[in-house]
Amino acid sequence: MTELMVIHTPGHAPGSISLFMEDTGILFSGDSIPLQGGFPIYDDPKASVASIRRLRELEEVNILFPAWDLPAEGPDAYLKMDIGLAAIQRVHATVLASVAEGATDPAAITDRTITTLSIQGQAPGPLITRTIAGHLNLKDIPNLLD
């Protein structure tokens, strides 16, 4: 019988979880790891970073099944997590640059962030504005990965 580890991975939403089957090394990360090439969606960027790091510490992830993205095997699973962390920091740095230039309107910061990061096919909407709002709450922290 396979043991299933339930891991609290808030960030995308406060009650988010991931599931890890230790004996097979299969990790279902849900929405905790941002979709590569898309705009990261989460309520709390700092919690998202902590959650991805928690998943990154799991030993022997053989196959990662993230939501909305293709599975990744072996080292590519960990690489996908690292890319997700970098994406969150890129959004954070872009939001901070907008604030440093005097921007205060979340919608304008959202538009600028999408344009600056060259995220194709992404229209501003409430989910992305929610992500930007999370970054605005952390504007005193220059690097979320430190």
Salt bridges, closest charged atoms under 4 A:
ASP31 OD2 - HIS12 NE2 3.28
ASP43 OD1 - ARG130 NE 2.38
ASP69 OD2 - LYS80 NZ 3.02
ASP82 OD1 - ARG56 NE 2.70
GLU101 OE1 - ARG112 NH1 3.26
